[in-house]
Amino acid sequence: MNQTHDKIKASYFSESSFKVTCLAKWHHLLGMYYVTIMVG
């Protein structure tokens, strides 16, 4: 039971960190796009 809970927690953590990475990349791209528009 406890082992299964740890497994679920680990998979959820890796999934959420993956989502955070994707969000960070998108945020970075949008930021560069915004700067390009503002400067240009």
N, CA, C and O atoms as a CHARMM CRD file, in Angstrom:
* protein
*
  160
    1    1 MET  N      0.84200  -1.20600   0.00000 PROA 1      0.00000
    2    1 MET  CA     0.00000   0.00000   0.00000 PROA 1      0.00000
    3    1 MET  C      0.87600   1.25600   0.00000 PROA 1      0.00000
    4    1 MET  O      0.70300   2.14900  -0.82900 PROA 1      0.00000
    5    2 ASN  N      1.81100   1.30600   0.93700 PROA 2      0.00000
    6    2 ASN  CA     2.66800   2.48600   1.05100 PROA 2      0.00000
    7    2 ASN  C      3.54400   2.64800  -0.18500 PROA 2      0.00000
    8    2 ASN  O      3.78000   3.76400  -0.64800 PROA 2      0.00000
    9    3 GLN  N      4.03100   1.50500  -0.72300 PROA 3      0.00000
   10    3 GLN  CA     4.89100   1.55000  -1.90700 PROA 3      0.00000
   11    3 GLN  C      4.11800   2.11900  -3.09600 PROA 3      0.00000
   12    3 GLN  O      4.64800   2.91700  -3.86800 PROA 3      0.00000
   13    4 THR  N      2.86200   1.70000  -3.23300 PROA 4      0.00000
   14    4 THR  CA     2.03200   2.17400  -4.33300 PROA 4      0.00000
   15    4 THR  C      1.82200   3.67900  -4.21700 PROA 4      0.00000
   16    4 THR  O      1.87300   4.39800  -5.21400 PROA 4      0.00000
   17    5 HSD  N      1.58700   4.14800  -2.99900 PROA 5      0.00000
   18    5 HSD  CA     1.38000   5.57400  -2.77200 PROA 5      0.00000
   19    5 HSD  C      2.61400   6.36600  -3.17400 PROA 5      0.00000
   20    5 HSD  O      2.50300   7.42900  -3.78500 PROA 5      0.00000
   21    6 ASP  N      3.79700   5.85000  -2.83100 PROA 6      0.00000
   22    6 ASP  CA     5.04900   6.51900  -3.20100 PROA 6      0.00000
   23    6 ASP  C      5.20400   6.55900  -4.71200 PROA 6      0.00000
   24    6 ASP  O      5.66300   7.55700  -5.26900 PROA 6      0.00000
   25    7 LYS  N      4.82300   5.47300  -5.37400 PROA 7      0.00000
   26    7 LYS  CA     4.92100   5.41800  -6.83400 PROA 7      0.00000
   27    7 LYS  C      4.02300   6.46400  -7.47000 PROA 7      0.00000
   28    7 LYS  O      4.43600   7.17900  -8.38300 PROA 7      0.00000
   29    8 ILE  N      2.79200   6.54900  -6.98100 PROA 8      0.00000
   30    8 ILE  CA     1.83700   7.53000  -7.51100 PROA 8      0.00000
   31    8 ILE  C      2.36400   8.94100  -7.28300 PROA 8      0.00000
   32    8 ILE  O      2.30300   9.79200  -8.17000 PROA 8      0.00000
   33    9 LYS  N      2.88000   9.17400  -6.08800 PROA 9      0.00000
   34    9 LYS  CA     3.40500  10.50000  -5.75000 PROA 9      0.00000
   35    9 LYS  C      4.58100  10.85100  -6.66800 PROA 9      0.00000
   36    9 LYS  O      4.69400  11.98600  -7.13100 PROA 9      0.00000
   37   10 ALA  N      5.44800   9.88200  -6.92800 PROA 10     0.00000
   38   10 ALA  CA     6.62100  10.11700  -7.77400 PROA 10     0.00000
   39   10 ALA  C      6.19500  10.43600  -9.20800 PROA 10     0.00000
   40   10 ALA  O      6.72400  11.36000  -9.82600 PROA 10     0.00000
   41   11 SER  N      5.24000   9.67000  -9.73300 PROA 11     0.00000
   42   11 SER  CA     4.79500   9.90400 -11.10700 PROA 11     0.00000
   43   11 SER  C      4.08500  11.24600 -11.21300 PROA 11     0.00000
   44   11 SER  O      4.23400  11.95100 -12.21100 PROA 11     0.00000
   45   12 TYR  N      3.31900  11.60200 -10.19700 PROA 12     0.00000
   46   12 TYR  CA     2.62600  12.89400 -10.20900 PROA 12     0.00000
   47   12 TYR  C      3.64000  14.03300 -10.15900 PROA 12     0.00000
   48   12 TYR  O      3.48400  15.04300 -10.84600 PROA 12     0.00000
   49   13 PHE  N      4.67600  13.86500  -9.34600 PROA 13     0.00000
   50   13 PHE  CA     5.69300  14.90200  -9.21000 PROA 13     0.00000
   51   13 PHE  C      6.43300  15.11000 -10.52600 PROA 13     0.00000
   52   13 PHE  O      6.64800  16.24700 -10.94500 PROA 13     0.00000
   53   14 SER  N      6.82300  14.01400 -11.18000 PROA 14     0.00000
   54   14 SER  CA     7.55200  14.13800 -12.44400 PROA 14     0.00000
   55   14 SER  C      6.65200  14.74500 -13.51100 PROA 14     0.00000
   56   14 SER  O      7.11400  15.51900 -14.35000 PROA 14     0.00000
   57   15 GLU  N      5.35800  14.39400 -13.48200 PROA 15     0.00000
   58   15 GLU  CA     4.41700  14.93700 -14.46200 PROA 15     0.00000
   59   15 GLU  C      4.24700  16.44000 -14.23600 PROA 15     0.00000
   60   15 GLU  O      4.25400  17.21600 -15.19100 PROA 15     0.00000
   61   16 SER  N      4.09700  16.85100 -12.97600 PROA 16     0.00000
   62   16 SER  CA     3.89400  18.27000 -12.68900 PROA 16     0.00000
   63   16 SER  C      5.15700  19.06800 -13.00700 PROA 16     0.00000
   64   16 SER  O      5.06500  20.19900 -13.48400 PROA 16     0.00000
   65   17 SER  N      6.32700  18.49900 -12.75200 PROA 17     0.00000
   66   17 SER  CA     7.57000  19.21700 -13.06700 PROA 17     0.00000
   67   17 SER  C      7.72500  19.35300 -14.58000 PROA 17     0.00000
   68   17 SER  O      8.26600  20.34400 -15.07000 PROA 17     0.00000
   69   18 PHE  N      7.24200  18.34000 -15.32100 PROA 18     0.00000
   70   18 PHE  CA     7.26500  18.40000 -16.78500 PROA 18     0.00000
   71   18 PHE  C      6.35600  19.52100 -17.26000 PROA 18     0.00000
   72   18 PHE  O      6.70900  20.26600 -18.17400 PROA 18     0.00000
   73   19 LYS  N      5.17800  19.64500 -16.63800 PROA 19     0.00000
   74   19 LYS  CA     4.24300  20.71900 -16.99300 PROA 19     0.00000
   75   19 LYS  C      4.86300  22.08100 -16.69100 PROA 19     0.00000
   76   19 LYS  O      4.72900  23.01600 -17.48100 PROA 19     0.00000
   77   20 VAL  N      5.53500  22.19200 -15.55700 PROA 20     0.00000
   78   20 VAL  CA     6.17100  23.45400 -15.18000 PROA 20     0.00000
   79   20 VAL  C      7.23700  23.82300 -16.21000 PROA 20     0.00000
   80   20 VAL  O      7.37200  24.98800 -16.58400 PROA 20     0.00000
   81   21 THR  N      7.99600  22.81700 -16.66900 PROA 21     0.00000
   82   21 THR  CA     9.03000  23.06900 -17.67500 PROA 21     0.00000
   83   21 THR  C      8.41300  23.57700 -18.96300 PROA 21     0.00000
   84   21 THR  O      8.91800  24.51800 -19.57500 PROA 21     0.00000
   85   22 CYS  N      7.30500  22.94400 -19.37900 PROA 22     0.00000
   86   22 CYS  CA     6.61800  23.37200 -20.59900 PROA 22     0.00000
   87   22 CYS  C      6.10200  24.80100 -20.44500 PROA 22     0.00000
   88   22 CYS  O      6.23200  25.61600 -21.35800 PROA 22     0.00000
   89   23 LEU  N      5.52000  25.09600 -19.29000 PROA 23     0.00000
   90   23 LEU  CA     5.01100  26.44400 -19.04000 PROA 23     0.00000
   91   23 LEU  C      6.14100  27.46100 -19.07200 PROA 23     0.00000
   92   23 LEU  O      5.99300  28.55100 -19.62300 PROA 23     0.00000
   93   24 ALA  N      7.26900  27.09700 -18.47900 PROA 24     0.00000
   94   24 ALA  CA     8.41000  28.01500 -18.46300 PROA 24     0.00000
   95   24 ALA  C      8.89800  28.29600 -19.88100 PROA 24     0.00000
   96   24 ALA  O      9.22900  29.43200 -20.22000 PROA 24     0.00000
   97   25 LYS  N      8.94000  27.23900 -20.71300 PROA 25     0.00000
   98   25 LYS  CA     9.37300  27.42600 -22.09800 PROA 25     0.00000
   99   25 LYS  C      8.39600  28.33000 -22.84400 PROA 25     0.00000
  100   25 LYS  O      8.81300  29.23600 -23.56500 PROA 25     0.00000
  101   26 TRP  N      7.10100  28.08600 -22.67200 PROA 26     0.00000
  102   26 TRP  CA     6.09900  28.91300 -23.33400 PROA 26     0.00000
  103   26 TRP  C      6.18900  30.35700 -22.85700 PROA 26     0.00000
  104   26 TRP  O      6.09800  31.28900 -23.65600 PROA 26     0.00000
  105   27 HSD  N      6.36800  30.53800 -21.55300 PROA 27     0.00000
  106   27 HSD  CA     6.46800  31.87700 -20.98200 PROA 27     0.00000
  107   27 HSD  C      7.67100  32.60400 -21.56600 PROA 27     0.00000
  108   27 HSD  O      7.60200  33.79400 -21.87300 PROA 27     0.00000
  109   28 HSD  N      8.78300  31.87000 -21.71700 PROA 28     0.00000
  110   28 HSD  CA    10.00400  32.44700 -22.28600 PROA 28     0.00000
  111   28 HSD  C      9.76000  32.85900 -23.73700 PROA 28     0.00000
  112   28 HSD  O     10.14700  33.95400 -24.14500 PROA 28     0.00000
  113   29 LEU  N      9.11600  31.98400 -24.51800 PROA 29     0.00000
  114   29 LEU  CA     8.83100  32.29000 -25.92300 PROA 29     0.00000
  115   29 LEU  C      7.91600  33.49700 -26.04400 PROA 29     0.00000
  116   29 LEU  O      8.16100  34.39000 -26.85600 PROA 29     0.00000
  117   30 LEU  N      6.85700  33.52700 -25.23400 PROA 30     0.00000
  118   30 LEU  CA     5.92900  34.65000 -25.27300 PROA 30     0.00000
  119   30 LEU  C      6.63000  35.94200 -24.86900 PROA 30     0.00000
  120   30 LEU  O      6.37600  36.99900 -25.44500 PROA 30     0.00000
  121   31 GLY  N      7.51100  35.85300 -23.87900 PROA 31     0.00000
  122   31 GLY  CA     8.25600  37.02300 -23.43500 PROA 31     0.00000
  123   31 GLY  C      9.13900  37.57700 -24.55100 PROA 31     0.00000
  124   31 GLY  O      9.18000  38.78800 -24.77000 PROA 31     0.00000
  125   32 MET  N      9.84000  36.69500 -25.25300 PROA 32     0.00000
  126   32 MET  CA    10.70300  37.12800 -26.36900 PROA 32     0.00000
  127   32 MET  C      9.85000  37.72800 -27.48700 PROA 32     0.00000
  128   32 MET  O     10.21800  38.73900 -28.08500 PROA 32     0.00000
  129   33 TYR  N      8.71300  37.09900 -27.76200 PROA 33     0.00000
  130   33 TYR  CA     7.80100  37.58300 -28.80100 PROA 33     0.00000
  131   33 TYR  C      7.29700  38.98700 -28.45300 PROA 33     0.00000
  132   33 TYR  O      7.25200  39.88100 -29.29800 PROA 33     0.00000
  133   34 TYR  N      6.92200  39.14900 -27.18800 PROA 34     0.00000
  134   34 TYR  CA     6.41800  40.43400 -26.70500 PROA 34     0.00000
  135   34 TYR  C      7.49600  41.51800 -26.81200 PROA 34     0.00000
  136   34 TYR  O      7.22200  42.63500 -27.25100 PROA 34     0.00000
  137   35 VAL  N      8.72800  41.17200 -26.40500 PROA 35     0.00000
  138   35 VAL  CA     9.83900  42.12600 -26.47500 PROA 35     0.00000
  139   35 VAL  C     10.09900  42.51400 -27.92800 PROA 35     0.00000
  140   35 VAL  O     10.33300  43.68200 -28.23600 PROA 35     0.00000
  141   36 THR  N     10.05600  41.52700 -28.81300 PROA 36     0.00000
  142   36 THR  CA    10.29700  41.80300 -30.24000 PROA 36     0.00000
  143   36 THR  C      9.26500  42.77600 -30.77800 PROA 36     0.00000
  144   36 THR  O      9.60000  43.69400 -31.52800 PROA 36     0.00000
  145   37 ILE  N      8.01000  42.57600 -30.39800 PROA 37     0.00000
  146   37 ILE  CA     6.94500  43.47300 -30.86200 PROA 37     0.00000
  147   37 ILE  C      7.14800  44.88300 -30.28400 PROA 37     0.00000
  148   37 ILE  O      7.02400  45.88000 -30.99500 PROA 37     0.00000
  149   38 MET  N      7.45700  44.94500 -28.99400 PROA 38     0.00000
  150   38 MET  CA     7.60000  46.23600 -28.33700 PROA 38     0.00000
  151   38 MET  C      8.81000  47.00100 -28.89800 PROA 38     0.00000
  152   38 MET  O      8.72400  48.20400 -29.14500 PROA 38     0.00000
  153   39 VAL  N      9.92100  46.31000 -29.09300 PROA 39     0.00000
  154   39 VAL  CA    11.13000  46.96000 -29.60100 PROA 39     0.00000
  155   39 VAL  C     10.96100  47.30300 -31.08100 PROA 39     0.00000
  156   39 VAL  O     11.31500  48.39600 -31.52300 PROA 39     0.00000
  157   40 GLY  N     10.41300  46.34700 -31.83700 PROA 40     0.00000
  158   40 GLY  CA    10.22700  46.56100 -33.26400 PROA 40     0.00000
  159   40 GLY  C      9.06100  47.50300 -33.48000 PROA 40     0.00000
  160   40 GLY  O      8.72800  47.82200 -34.62100 PROA 40     0.00000
